[in-house]
Every structure is written in structure tokens, then in C-alpha cells.
Amino acid sequence: MQYRAIDLNVLKDAIINTFQYRNTPFNKKEIKVLLKGMELDEEFLKRWVNYVKKNQYVDSLDFKEVIIEIFELLDKL
């Protein structure tokens, strides 16, 4: 993934601001639990397959890979 080109401080500020705007606490532990649930949810997997079909730039990226990358990003924030 190309997240190494992302300014992590800017990303963290954007995420925190978005969570504050939505009156939701930014809690990495809770986010990871939610992501784990999504990773195993058949409905989310179906949505991912449909997303990949509609967006060729995604190519053959597996949903599990996306979740792993998000976990790695969260750990860096």
C-alpha cells in the first residue's frame, strides 16, 4: 500500500476532527473490534465484491488486506 506517502499527523487530525464532528469518540481499540466484525461479516464481504467490480483501480485487492492495512495505519496514529 502507499500509506507511507501519507502525512500521518494530517491523517490523525482529519480522523479526530471527523469523529468529533460526528460526536463519536476516537478509540482505536473500539475501531479494531468493529473492523474485526466487518472482516467476518458476509454482508460486508458482498459489498466489497460489488465495490471491486465497479472500481477497476482496486484490481484484485482482498478485503482482508484492506483491514490489515487499516490496522497497521491505526497503530501508527
Secondary structure, 3 states (H helix, E strand, C coil): CCHHHCCHHHHHHHHHHHHHHCCCCCCHHHHHHHHHHHHHCHHHHHHHHHHHHHCHHHCCCCHHHHHHHHHHHHHHC
